[in-house]
Amino acid sequence: MRKDQLFMLKPGFFKESEGPFYCGDSVAVEGLLSFCPQLRNEVDVHYIDAPRPRAAIVALIGEDNQSAPVLVLGSERVPVDAGVAIRTHKQARFIDAPDQIRRYLSSQYGVAHAS
């Protein structure tokens, strides 16, 4: 996998009989994608269903790491910003904090940064 893979929850999900909901953490990342649409050419964006298990994420970074949003780094990616908090599962590297995902995307792809 060469490109970074971004997984976010599809809006409009339900929790038991309540909803529809959207994921506020995904909205924050979606906002950066909206402001900097060129990121969609650089990163593979996947919108996934909310119920667990989230098979697409589990396949890459394990059952214990299926929170969303999550950015799984491409195998050849070297982060520009050494301050970004990157976690690992086996050989996969990932970022699962929305502010860190935005920081990485901004620095890695040279787009606007948060003030």
Backbone as XML, in Angstrom:
<?xml version="1.0"?>
<chain id="A" units="angstrom">
  <residue number="1" name="MET">
    <atom name="N" x="0.842" y="-1.166" z="0.000"/>
    <atom name="CA" x="0.000" y="0.000" z="0.000"/>
    <atom name="C" x="0.894" y="1.237" z="0.000"/>
  </residue>
  <residue number="2" name="ARG">
    <atom name="N" x="0.841" y="1.964" z="-1.062"/>
    <atom name="CA" x="1.709" y="3.137" z="-1.185"/>
    <atom name="C" x="1.047" y="4.424" z="-0.715"/>
  </residue>
  <residue number="3" name="LYS">
    <atom name="N" x="-0.226" y="4.592" z="-1.018"/>
    <atom name="CA" x="-0.928" y="5.812" z="-0.615"/>
    <atom name="C" x="-1.414" y="5.700" z="0.824"/>
  </residue>
  <residue number="4" name="ASP">
    <atom name="N" x="-1.498" y="6.851" z="1.474"/>
    <atom name="CA" x="-2.127" y="6.900" z="2.778"/>
    <atom name="C" x="-3.603" y="6.556" z="2.614"/>
  </residue>
  <residue number="5" name="GLN">
    <atom name="N" x="-4.161" y="5.868" z="3.613"/>
    <atom name="CA" x="-5.563" y="5.441" z="3.597"/>
    <atom name="C" x="-6.284" y="6.100" z="4.771"/>
  </residue>
  <residue number="6" name="LEU">
    <atom name="N" x="-7.289" y="6.910" z="4.469"/>
    <atom name="CA" x="-8.061" y="7.603" z="5.498"/>
    <atom name="C" x="-9.438" y="6.963" z="5.606"/>
  </residue>
  <residue number="7" name="PHE">
    <atom name="N" x="-9.800" y="6.559" z="6.810"/>
    <atom name="CA" x="-11.094" y="5.941" z="7.060"/>
    <atom name="C" x="-11.916" y="6.854" z="7.962"/>
  </residue>
  <residue number="8" name="MET">
    <atom name="N" x="-13.135" y="7.161" z="7.518"/>
    <atom name="CA" x="-14.053" y="7.984" z="8.299"/>
    <atom name="C" x="-15.433" y="7.345" z="8.289"/>
  </residue>
  <residue number="9" name="LEU">
    <atom name="N" x="-16.201" y="7.633" z="9.329"/>
    <atom name="CA" x="-17.545" y="7.067" z="9.424"/>
    <atom name="C" x="-18.509" y="7.796" z="8.502"/>
  </residue>
  <residue number="10" name="LYS">
    <atom name="N" x="-19.355" y="7.017" z="7.841"/>
    <atom name="CA" x="-20.431" y="7.586" z="7.036"/>
    <atom name="C" x="-21.406" y="8.285" z="7.976"/>
  </residue>
  <residue number="11" name="PRO">
    <atom name="N" x="-21.893" y="9.468" z="7.604"/>
    <atom name="CA" x="-22.890" y="10.126" z="8.453"/>
    <atom name="C" x="-24.245" y="9.431" z="8.344"/>
  </residue>
  <residue number="12" name="GLY">
    <atom name="N" x="-25.091" y="9.707" z="9.338"/>
    <atom name="CA" x="-26.439" y="9.165" z="9.325"/>
    <atom name="C" x="-26.566" y="7.805" z="9.981"/>
  </residue>
  <residue number="13" name="PHE">
    <atom name="N" x="-25.621" y="7.441" z="10.850"/>
    <atom name="CA" x="-25.696" y="6.127" z="11.490"/>
    <atom name="C" x="-26.564" y="6.192" z="12.745"/>
  </residue>
  <residue number="14" name="PHE">
    <atom name="N" x="-27.009" y="5.039" z="13.177"/>
    <atom name="CA" x="-27.865" y="4.904" z="14.355"/>
    <atom name="C" x="-27.157" y="4.099" z="15.420"/>
  </residue>
  <residue number="15" name="LYS">
    <atom name="N" x="-27.466" y="4.392" z="16.672"/>
    <atom name="CA" x="-27.026" y="3.599" z="17.826"/>
    <atom name="C" x="-28.292" y="3.075" z="18.460"/>
  </residue>
  <residue number="16" name="GLU">
    <atom name="N" x="-28.521" y="1.809" z="18.239"/>
    <atom name="CA" x="-29.761" y="1.164" z="18.660"/>
    <atom name="C" x="-30.924" y="1.908" z="18.007"/>
  </residue>
  <residue number="17" name="SER">
    <atom name="N" x="-31.819" y="2.522" z="18.770"/>
    <atom name="CA" x="-32.966" y="3.201" z="18.162"/>
    <atom name="C" x="-32.764" y="4.710" z="18.068"/>
  </residue>
  <residue number="18" name="GLU">
    <atom name="N" x="-31.577" y="5.194" z="18.425"/>
    <atom name="CA" x="-31.311" y="6.634" z="18.411"/>
    <atom name="C" x="-30.500" y="7.033" z="17.187"/>
  </residue>
  <residue number="19" name="GLY">
    <atom name="N" x="-30.744" y="8.250" z="16.729"/>
    <atom name="CA" x="-30.014" y="8.779" z="15.587"/>
    <atom name="C" x="-30.969" y="9.467" z="14.652"/>
  </residue>
  <residue number="20" name="PRO">
    <atom name="N" x="-30.544" y="9.853" z="13.519"/>
    <atom name="CA" x="-29.208" y="9.597" z="12.963"/>
    <atom name="C" x="-28.138" y="10.500" z="13.581"/>
  </residue>
  <residue number="21" name="PHE">
    <atom name="N" x="-26.903" y="9.993" z="13.546"/>
    <atom name="CA" x="-25.750" y="10.691" z="14.083"/>
    <atom name="C" x="-24.700" y="10.895" z="12.996"/>
  </residue>
  <residue number="22" name="TYR">
    <atom name="N" x="-23.773" y="11.806" z="13.295"/>
    <atom name="CA" x="-22.546" y="11.913" z="12.516"/>
    <atom name="C" x="-21.398" y="11.915" z="13.514"/>
  </residue>
  <residue number="23" name="CYS">
    <atom name="N" x="-20.234" y="11.583" z="13.061"/>
    <atom name="CA" x="-19.034" y="11.537" z="13.899"/>
    <atom name="C" x="-18.366" y="12.912" z="13.873"/>
  </residue>
  <residue number="24" name="GLY">
    <atom name="N" x="-18.350" y="13.586" z="15.026"/>
    <atom name="CA" x="-17.742" y="14.909" z="15.103"/>
    <atom name="C" x="-16.255" y="14.900" z="14.766"/>
  </residue>
  <residue number="25" name="ASP">
    <atom name="N" x="-15.554" y="13.832" z="15.139"/>
    <atom name="CA" x="-14.131" y="13.740" z="14.810"/>
    <atom name="C" x="-13.930" y="13.610" z="13.299"/>
  </residue>
  <residue number="26" name="SER">
    <atom name="N" x="-14.818" y="12.867" z="12.642"/>
    <atom name="CA" x="-14.728" y="12.749" z="11.183"/>
    <atom name="C" x="-15.053" y="14.078" z="10.510"/>
  </residue>
  <residue number="27" name="VAL">
    <atom name="N" x="-15.990" y="14.832" z="11.080"/>
    <atom name="CA" x="-16.350" y="16.136" z="10.516"/>
    <atom name="C" x="-15.139" y="17.063" z="10.511"/>
  </residue>
  <residue number="28" name="ALA">
    <atom name="N" x="-14.358" y="17.039" z="11.583"/>
    <atom name="CA" x="-13.178" y="17.893" z="11.657"/>
    <atom name="C" x="-12.180" y="17.576" z="10.542"/>
  </residue>
  <residue number="29" name="VAL">
    <atom name="N" x="-11.974" y="16.310" z="10.267"/>
    <atom name="CA" x="-11.062" y="15.906" z="9.191"/>
    <atom name="C" x="-11.689" y="16.211" z="7.829"/>
  </residue>
  <residue number="30" name="GLU">
    <atom name="N" x="-12.994" y="15.954" z="7.705"/>
    <atom name="CA" x="-13.715" y="16.251" z="6.461"/>
    <atom name="C" x="-13.614" y="17.736" z="6.124"/>
  </residue>
  <residue number="31" name="GLY">
    <atom name="N" x="-13.616" y="18.584" z="7.152"/>
    <atom name="CA" x="-13.462" y="20.025" z="6.931"/>
    <atom name="C" x="-12.153" y="20.355" z="6.250"/>
  </residue>
  <residue number="32" name="LEU">
    <atom name="N" x="-11.059" y="19.724" z="6.664"/>
    <atom name="CA" x="-9.771" y="19.958" z="6.006"/>
    <atom name="C" x="-9.819" y="19.484" z="4.558"/>
  </residue>
  <residue number="33" name="LEU">
    <atom name="N" x="-10.449" y="18.334" z="4.321"/>
    <atom name="CA" x="-10.579" y="17.839" z="2.943"/>
    <atom name="C" x="-11.400" y="18.802" z="2.089"/>
  </residue>
  <residue number="34" name="SER">
    <atom name="N" x="-12.368" y="19.439" z="2.700"/>
    <atom name="CA" x="-13.199" y="20.407" z="1.983"/>
    <atom name="C" x="-12.401" y="21.672" z="1.654"/>
  </residue>
  <residue number="35" name="PHE">
    <atom name="N" x="-11.641" y="22.163" z="2.632"/>
    <atom name="CA" x="-10.832" y="23.359" z="2.413"/>
    <atom name="C" x="-9.685" y="23.112" z="1.443"/>
  </residue>
  <residue number="36" name="CYS">
    <atom name="N" x="-9.168" y="21.907" z="1.410"/>
    <atom name="CA" x="-7.996" y="21.559" z="0.594"/>
    <atom name="C" x="-8.333" y="20.324" z="-0.243"/>
  </residue>
  <residue number="37" name="PRO">
    <atom name="N" x="-9.192" y="20.470" z="-1.259"/>
    <atom name="CA" x="-9.672" y="19.297" z="-2.005"/>
    <atom name="C" x="-8.574" y="18.524" z="-2.728"/>
  </residue>
  <residue number="38" name="GLN">
    <atom name="N" x="-7.417" y="19.130" z="-2.937"/>
    <atom name="CA" x="-6.318" y="18.413" z="-3.584"/>
    <atom name="C" x="-5.864" y="17.213" z="-2.755"/>
  </residue>
  <residue number="39" name="LEU">
    <atom name="N" x="-6.172" y="17.214" z="-1.466"/>
    <atom name="CA" x="-5.819" y="16.071" z="-0.621"/>
    <atom name="C" x="-6.495" y="14.788" z="-1.090"/>
  </residue>
  <residue number="40" name="ARG">
    <atom name="N" x="-7.672" y="14.909" z="-1.688"/>
    <atom name="CA" x="-8.384" y="13.714" z="-2.151"/>
    <atom name="C" x="-7.639" y="13.011" z="-3.299"/>
  </residue>
  <residue number="41" name="ASN">
    <atom name="N" x="-6.738" y="13.720" z="-3.958"/>
    <atom name="CA" x="-5.904" y="13.103" z="-4.993"/>
    <atom name="C" x="-4.685" y="12.407" z="-4.388"/>
  </residue>
  <residue number="42" name="GLU">
    <atom name="N" x="-4.318" y="12.815" z="-3.200"/>
    <atom name="CA" x="-3.115" y="12.295" z="-2.545"/>
    <atom name="C" x="-3.400" y="11.124" z="-1.611"/>
  </residue>
  <residue number="43" name="VAL">
    <atom name="N" x="-4.595" y="11.121" z="-1.030"/>
    <atom name="CA" x="-4.968" y="10.157" z="-0.008"/>
    <atom name="C" x="-6.193" y="9.383" z="-0.476"/>
  </residue>
  <residue number="44" name="ASP">
    <atom name="N" x="-6.222" y="8.081" z="-0.243"/>
    <atom name="CA" x="-7.427" y="7.293" z="-0.524"/>
    <atom name="C" x="-8.372" y="7.452" z="0.661"/>
  </residue>
  <residue number="45" name="VAL">
    <atom name="N" x="-9.547" y="8.034" z="0.402"/>
    <atom name="CA" x="-10.527" y="8.286" z="1.454"/>
    <atom name="C" x="-11.613" y="7.217" z="1.378"/>
  </residue>
  <residue number="46" name="HIS">
    <atom name="N" x="-11.867" y="6.580" z="2.521"/>
    <atom name="CA" x="-12.874" y="5.519" z="2.604"/>
    <atom name="C" x="-13.910" y="5.915" z="3.650"/>
  </residue>
  <residue number="47" name="TYR">
    <atom name="N" x="-15.168" y="5.875" z="3.260"/>
    <atom name="CA" x="-16.264" y="6.124" z="4.197"/>
    <atom name="C" x="-16.840" y="4.763" z="4.581"/>
  </residue>
  <residue number="48" name="ILE">
    <atom name="N" x="-16.836" y="4.490" z="5.877"/>
    <atom name="CA" x="-17.228" y="3.156" z="6.348"/>
    <atom name="C" x="-18.439" y="3.257" z="7.266"/>
  </residue>
  <residue number="49" name="ASP">
    <atom name="N" x="-19.140" y="2.130" z="7.396"/>
    <atom name="CA" x="-20.276" y="2.052" z="8.302"/>
    <atom name="C" x="-19.783" y="2.044" z="9.746"/>
  </residue>
  <residue number="50" name="ALA">
    <atom name="N" x="-20.612" y="2.588" z="10.636"/>
    <atom name="CA" x="-20.224" y="2.732" z="12.036"/>
    <atom name="C" x="-20.170" y="1.427" z="12.831"/>
  </residue>
  <residue number="51" name="PRO">
    <atom name="N" x="-21.089" y="0.476" z="12.618"/>
    <atom name="CA" x="-21.065" y="-0.718" z="13.484"/>
    <atom name="C" x="-19.729" y="-1.473" z="13.420"/>
  </residue>
  <residue number="52" name="ARG">
    <atom name="N" x="-19.351" y="-1.974" z="14.564"/>
    <atom name="CA" x="-18.141" y="-2.801" z="14.652"/>
    <atom name="C" x="-18.530" y="-4.254" z="14.501"/>
  </residue>
  <residue number="53" name="PRO">
    <atom name="N" x="-17.654" y="-5.068" z="14.010"/>
    <atom name="CA" x="-16.275" y="-4.758" z="13.631"/>
    <atom name="C" x="-16.225" y="-4.021" z="12.288"/>
  </residue>
  <residue number="54" name="ARG">
    <atom name="N" x="-15.251" y="-3.162" z="12.183"/>
    <atom name="CA" x="-15.018" y="-2.380" z="10.965"/>
    <atom name="C" x="-13.914" y="-3.090" z="10.177"/>
  </residue>
  <residue number="55" name="ALA">
    <atom name="N" x="-14.358" y="-4.028" z="9.366"/>
    <atom name="CA" x="-13.456" y="-4.999" z="8.724"/>
    <atom name="C" x="-12.308" y="-4.355" z="7.963"/>
  </residue>
  <residue number="56" name="ALA">
    <atom name="N" x="-12.570" y="-3.281" z="7.255"/>
    <atom name="CA" x="-11.511" y="-2.658" z="6.448"/>
    <atom name="C" x="-10.378" y="-2.136" z="7.324"/>
  </residue>
  <residue number="57" name="ILE">
    <atom name="N" x="-10.727" y="-1.590" z="8.477"/>
    <atom name="CA" x="-9.708" y="-1.085" z="9.403"/>
    <atom name="C" x="-9.021" y="-2.249" z="10.112"/>
  </residue>
  <residue number="58" name="VAL">
    <atom name="N" x="-9.808" y="-3.192" z="10.587"/>
    <atom name="CA" x="-9.259" y="-4.356" z="11.298"/>
    <atom name="C" x="-8.229" y="-5.078" z="10.439"/>
  </residue>
  <residue number="59" name="ALA">
    <atom name="N" x="-8.498" y="-5.205" z="9.151"/>
    <atom name="CA" x="-7.579" y="-5.905" z="8.244"/>
    <atom name="C" x="-6.205" y="-5.233" z="8.186"/>
  </residue>
  <residue number="60" name="LEU">
    <atom name="N" x="-6.171" y="-3.914" z="8.395"/>
    <atom name="CA" x="-4.905" y="-3.184" z="8.284"/>
    <atom name="C" x="-4.194" y="-2.996" z="9.618"/>
  </residue>
  <residue number="61" name="ILE">
    <atom name="N" x="-4.977" y="-2.694" z="10.681"/>
    <atom name="CA" x="-4.323" y="-2.322" z="11.940"/>
    <atom name="C" x="-4.894" y="-3.033" z="13.163"/>
  </residue>
  <residue number="62" name="GLY">
    <atom name="N" x="-5.662" y="-4.082" z="12.970"/>
    <atom name="CA" x="-6.088" y="-4.918" z="14.077"/>
    <atom name="C" x="-7.375" y="-4.499" z="14.766"/>
  </residue>
  <residue number="63" name="GLU">
    <atom name="N" x="-7.972" y="-5.455" z="15.438"/>
    <atom name="CA" x="-9.270" y="-5.271" z="16.086"/>
    <atom name="C" x="-9.235" y="-4.220" z="17.200"/>
  </residue>
  <residue number="64" name="ASP">
    <atom name="N" x="-8.116" y="-4.072" z="17.865"/>
    <atom name="CA" x="-8.003" y="-3.105" z="18.959"/>
    <atom name="C" x="-7.869" y="-1.665" z="18.473"/>
  </residue>
  <residue number="65" name="ASN">
    <atom name="N" x="-7.738" y="-1.459" z="17.184"/>
    <atom name="CA" x="-7.466" y="-0.127" z="16.638"/>
    <atom name="C" x="-8.497" y="0.301" z="15.598"/>
  </residue>
  <residue number="66" name="GLN">
    <atom name="N" x="-9.761" y="-0.017" z="15.813"/>
    <atom name="CA" x="-10.752" y="0.254" z="14.767"/>
    <atom name="C" x="-11.550" y="1.534" z="14.975"/>
  </residue>
  <residue number="67" name="SER">
    <atom name="N" x="-11.008" y="2.465" z="15.756"/>
    <atom name="CA" x="-11.649" y="3.767" z="15.890"/>
    <atom name="C" x="-11.570" y="4.517" z="14.565"/>
  </residue>
  <residue number="68" name="ALA">
    <atom name="N" x="-12.475" y="5.463" z="14.408"/>
    <atom name="CA" x="-12.458" y="6.301" z="13.216"/>
    <atom name="C" x="-12.746" y="7.735" z="13.656"/>
  </residue>
  <residue number="69" name="PRO">
    <atom name="N" x="-12.109" y="8.705" z="13.005"/>
    <atom name="CA" x="-11.277" y="8.539" z="11.829"/>
    <atom name="C" x="-9.907" y="7.960" z="12.176"/>
  </residue>
  <residue number="70" name="VAL">
    <atom name="N" x="-9.311" y="7.349" z="11.181"/>
    <atom name="CA" x="-7.958" y="6.838" z="11.315"/>
    <atom name="C" x="-7.277" y="6.949" z="9.953"/>
  </residue>
  <residue number="71" name="LEU">
    <atom name="N" x="-6.012" y="7.320" z="9.995"/>
    <atom name="CA" x="-5.202" y="7.422" z="8.783"/>
    <atom name="C" x="-4.106" y="6.375" z="8.865"/>
  </residue>
  <residue number="72" name="VAL">
    <atom name="N" x="-4.106" y="5.443" z="7.923"/>
    <atom name="CA" x="-3.062" y="4.417" z="7.854"/>
    <atom name="C" x="-2.047" y="4.893" z="6.830"/>
  </residue>
  <residue number="73" name="LEU">
    <atom name="N" x="-0.814" y="5.030" z="7.256"/>
    <atom name="CA" x="0.226" y="5.571" z="6.390"/>
    <atom name="C" x="0.641" y="4.574" z="5.323"/>
  </residue>
  <residue number="74" name="GLY">
    <atom name="N" x="0.873" y="5.106" z="4.140"/>
    <atom name="CA" x="1.389" y="4.298" z="3.053"/>
    <atom name="C" x="2.753" y="3.742" z="3.420"/>
  </residue>
  <residue number="75" name="SER">
    <atom name="N" x="3.086" y="2.594" z="2.871"/>
    <atom name="CA" x="4.304" y="1.885" z="3.268"/>
    <atom name="C" x="5.578" y="2.691" z="3.026"/>
  </residue>
  <residue number="76" name="GLU">
    <atom name="N" x="5.557" y="3.587" z="2.063"/>
    <atom name="CA" x="6.768" y="4.347" z="1.740"/>
    <atom name="C" x="6.724" y="5.769" z="2.284"/>
  </residue>
  <residue number="77" name="ARG">
    <atom name="N" x="5.727" y="6.093" z="3.067"/>
    <atom name="CA" x="5.565" y="7.444" z="3.601"/>
    <atom name="C" x="6.515" y="7.698" z="4.752"/>
  </residue>
  <residue number="78" name="VAL">
    <atom name="N" x="7.255" y="8.793" z="4.673"/>
    <atom name="CA" x="8.107" y="9.268" z="5.748"/>
    <atom name="C" x="7.512" y="10.596" z="6.197"/>
  </residue>
  <residue number="79" name="PRO">
    <atom name="N" x="6.981" y="10.675" z="7.418"/>
    <atom name="CA" x="6.360" y="11.915" z="7.870"/>
    <atom name="C" x="7.322" y="13.094" z="7.870"/>
  </residue>
  <residue number="80" name="VAL">
    <atom name="N" x="6.867" y="14.211" z="7.343"/>
    <atom name="CA" x="7.645" y="15.447" z="7.305"/>
    <atom name="C" x="7.739" y="16.044" z="8.706"/>
  </residue>
  <residue number="81" name="ASP">
    <atom name="N" x="6.640" y="15.987" z="9.444"/>
    <atom name="CA" x="6.554" y="16.558" z="10.789"/>
    <atom name="C" x="6.828" y="15.456" z="11.806"/>
  </residue>
  <residue number="82" name="ALA">
    <atom name="N" x="7.998" y="15.484" z="12.416"/>
    <atom name="CA" x="8.390" y="14.453" z="13.381"/>
    <atom name="C" x="7.577" y="14.529" z="14.674"/>
  </residue>
  <residue number="83" name="GLY">
    <atom name="N" x="6.812" y="15.597" z="14.859"/>
    <atom name="CA" x="6.016" y="15.749" z="16.060"/>
    <atom name="C" x="4.655" y="15.077" z="16.007"/>
  </residue>
  <residue number="84" name="VAL">
    <atom name="N" x="4.291" y="14.515" z="14.860"/>
    <atom name="CA" x="2.998" y="13.846" z="14.730"/>
    <atom name="C" x="3.051" y="12.510" z="15.470"/>
  </residue>
  <residue number="85" name="ALA">
    <atom name="N" x="2.012" y="12.257" z="16.269"/>
    <atom name="CA" x="1.945" y="11.021" z="17.067"/>
    <atom name="C" x="1.503" y="9.857" z="16.183"/>
  </residue>
  <residue number="86" name="ILE">
    <atom name="N" x="2.439" y="8.977" z="15.868"/>
    <atom name="CA" x="2.175" y="7.828" z="15.003"/>
    <atom name="C" x="2.230" y="6.557" z="15.845"/>
  </residue>
  <residue number="87" name="ARG">
    <atom name="N" x="1.205" y="5.735" z="15.693"/>
    <atom name="CA" x="1.127" y="4.452" z="16.395"/>
    <atom name="C" x="1.459" y="3.336" z="15.409"/>
  </residue>
  <residue number="88" name="THR">
    <atom name="N" x="1.702" y="2.163" z="15.934"/>
    <atom name="CA" x="2.006" y="1.028" z="15.063"/>
    <atom name="C" x="1.211" y="-0.204" z="15.475"/>
  </residue>
  <residue number="89" name="HIS">
    <atom name="N" x="0.948" y="-1.026" z="14.472"/>
    <atom name="CA" x="0.381" y="-2.361" z="14.678"/>
    <atom name="C" x="1.098" y="-3.265" z="13.690"/>
  </residue>
  <residue number="90" name="LYS">
    <atom name="N" x="1.878" y="-4.186" z="14.239"/>
    <atom name="CA" x="2.748" y="-5.021" z="13.404"/>
    <atom name="C" x="3.597" y="-4.076" z="12.557"/>
  </residue>
  <residue number="91" name="GLN">
    <atom name="N" x="3.505" y="-4.143" z="11.230"/>
    <atom name="CA" x="4.322" y="-3.259" z="10.394"/>
    <atom name="C" x="3.570" y="-2.021" z="9.918"/>
  </residue>
  <residue number="92" name="ALA">
    <atom name="N" x="2.310" y="-1.908" z="10.263"/>
    <atom name="CA" x="1.500" y="-0.777" z="9.817"/>
    <atom name="C" x="1.654" y="0.396" z="10.790"/>
  </residue>
  <residue number="93" name="ARG">
    <atom name="N" x="1.695" y="1.596" z="10.224"/>
    <atom name="CA" x="1.754" y="2.822" z="11.014"/>
    <atom name="C" x="0.440" y="3.572" z="10.807"/>
  </residue>
  <residue number="94" name="PHE">
    <atom name="N" x="-0.073" y="4.174" z="11.870"/>
    <atom name="CA" x="-1.348" y="4.863" z="11.736"/>
    <atom name="C" x="-1.454" y="6.019" z="12.721"/>
  </residue>
  <residue number="95" name="ILE">
    <atom name="N" x="-2.393" y="6.907" z="12.418"/>
    <atom name="CA" x="-2.696" y="8.061" z="13.256"/>
    <atom name="C" x="-4.185" y="8.009" z="13.535"/>
  </residue>
  <residue number="96" name="ASP">
    <atom name="N" x="-4.553" y="8.037" z="14.821"/>
    <atom name="CA" x="-5.973" y="7.912" z="15.148"/>
    <atom name="C" x="-6.537" y="9.076" z="15.954"/>
  </residue>
  <residue number="97" name="ALA">
    <atom name="N" x="-5.806" y="10.149" z="16.080"/>
    <atom name="CA" x="-6.301" y="11.359" z="16.743"/>
    <atom name="C" x="-6.603" y="12.394" z="15.651"/>
  </residue>
  <residue number="98" name="PRO">
    <atom name="N" x="-7.827" y="12.928" z="15.620"/>
    <atom name="CA" x="-8.206" y="13.843" z="14.533"/>
    <atom name="C" x="-7.271" y="15.042" z="14.373"/>
  </residue>
  <residue number="99" name="ASP">
    <atom name="N" x="-6.824" y="15.641" z="15.479"/>
    <atom name="CA" x="-5.925" y="16.786" z="15.363"/>
    <atom name="C" x="-4.583" y="16.367" z="14.771"/>
  </residue>
  <residue number="100" name="GLN">
    <atom name="N" x="-4.125" y="15.169" z="15.113"/>
    <atom name="CA" x="-2.864" y="14.664" z="14.567"/>
    <atom name="C" x="-3.009" y="14.277" z="13.084"/>
  </residue>
  <residue number="101" name="ILE">
    <atom name="N" x="-4.178" y="13.757" z="12.711"/>
    <atom name="CA" x="-4.442" y="13.459" z="11.296"/>
    <atom name="C" x="-4.374" y="14.746" z="10.491"/>
  </residue>
  <residue number="102" name="ARG">
    <atom name="N" x="-5.036" y="15.799" z="10.974"/>
    <atom name="CA" x="-5.015" y="17.078" z="10.253"/>
    <atom name="C" x="-3.603" y="17.650" z="10.195"/>
  </residue>
  <residue number="103" name="ARG">
    <atom name="N" x="-2.878" y="17.568" z="11.296"/>
    <atom name="CA" x="-1.493" y="18.067" z="11.326"/>
    <atom name="C" x="-0.637" y="17.330" z="10.298"/>
  </residue>
  <residue number="104" name="TYR">
    <atom name="N" x="-0.753" y="16.010" z="10.278"/>
    <atom name="CA" x="0.001" y="15.201" z="9.315"/>
    <atom name="C" x="-0.362" y="15.585" z="7.879"/>
  </residue>
  <residue number="105" name="LEU">
    <atom name="N" x="-1.657" y="15.625" z="7.567"/>
    <atom name="CA" x="-2.082" y="15.942" z="6.194"/>
    <atom name="C" x="-1.572" y="17.310" z="5.768"/>
  </residue>
  <residue number="106" name="SER">
    <atom name="N" x="-1.671" y="18.291" z="6.664"/>
    <atom name="CA" x="-1.209" y="19.644" z="6.334"/>
    <atom name="C" x="0.279" y="19.681" z="6.051"/>
  </residue>
  <residue number="107" name="SER">
    <atom name="N" x="1.067" y="19.061" z="6.919"/>
    <atom name="CA" x="2.523" y="19.104" z="6.742"/>
    <atom name="C" x="2.984" y="18.199" z="5.610"/>
  </residue>
  <residue number="108" name="GLN">
    <atom name="N" x="2.396" y="17.027" z="5.507"/>
    <atom name="CA" x="2.841" y="16.053" z="4.534"/>
    <atom name="C" x="2.553" y="16.505" z="3.100"/>
  </residue>
  <residue number="109" name="TYR">
    <atom name="N" x="1.428" y="17.165" z="2.907"/>
    <atom name="CA" x="0.992" y="17.517" z="1.548"/>
    <atom name="C" x="1.036" y="19.013" z="1.275"/>
  </residue>
  <residue number="110" name="GLY">
    <atom name="N" x="1.614" y="19.774" z="2.202"/>
    <atom name="CA" x="1.852" y="21.196" z="1.966"/>
    <atom name="C" x="0.603" y="22.040" z="1.801"/>
  </residue>
  <residue number="111" name="VAL">
    <atom name="N" x="-0.441" y="21.714" z="2.558"/>
    <atom name="CA" x="-1.667" y="22.507" z="2.503"/>
    <atom name="C" x="-1.776" y="23.339" z="3.780"/>
  </residue>
  <residue number="112" name="ALA">
    <atom name="N" x="-2.830" y="24.118" z="3.881"/>
    <atom name="CA" x="-3.031" y="25.015" z="5.009"/>
    <atom name="C" x="-2.955" y="24.285" z="6.347"/>
  </residue>
  <residue number="113" name="HIS">
    <atom name="N" x="-2.428" y="24.988" z="7.344"/>
    <atom name="CA" x="-2.310" y="24.472" z="8.709"/>
    <atom name="C" x="-3.355" y="25.152" z="9.587"/>
  </residue>
  <residue number="114" name="ALA">
    <atom name="N" x="-3.739" y="24.495" z="10.675"/>
    <atom name="CA" x="-4.634" y="25.104" z="11.654"/>
    <atom name="C" x="-3.902" y="26.217" z="12.381"/>
  </residue>
  <residue number="115" name="SER">
    <atom name="N" x="-4.648" y="27.247" z="12.755"/>
    <atom name="CA" x="-4.006" y="28.356" z="13.482"/>
    <atom name="C" x="-4.153" y="28.163" z="14.974"/>
  </residue>
</chain>
